[in-house]
Amino acid sequence: MLFTIAIILLILWLLGFLVFPVAGGLIHILLVIALIIIVYRLVTGQKVT
């Protein structure tokens, strides 16, 4: 589910640069947070579902 959220955020982030430049920054921050969580779970050995 976390990967699905990251993919959706990535798509919204790309759309943000093309359609809504102001919202692109917020979506970028959310995408970075999601990626940090994924990396943390991989490093600590928790299963990513």
N, C-alpha and C positions, 0 to 999 in steps of 0.2 A: 504494500500500500504506500510505503514511503517513496518507492521509486515512481509510482504513478503520480504522486503529488509533485515530485521533482520534475517529471516530464511535463506536467500541466503548467508548472511555474516557468519552465524553460520556454514553452510555446507562448505563454502570456508575456514573458520578458521580451521575446523577439517582437511580438506584436506591439509592445509598449514603445519600442524604439521607432517602429514604423508609423503607428497610429497615434499613440498618446505619449509624447515624450516626457511629460511630467510624471505619469504613473510608472514609467519604465524604471526609475530609480528605486521606487518602493518595491516593485516586483523583483528587481535585481537583489535587493537586500534579503527578501524572503527566499530567493533561490540560493543565495550563499548560505543562509542559515540551514536550509534543507540539506545542502551538500555537506556542511560541517557535521550535521547529525548522522548522515550516512557514513561518513568517514570514521566518526567516533565509534559507531556501532561495529564497523568492520574491524577497527583496531582493538576494541575491547572484547571482541569475539561474540557479541550478542547477535542473535539471528535477526536478519532484516526481513520483515514480512511485507 
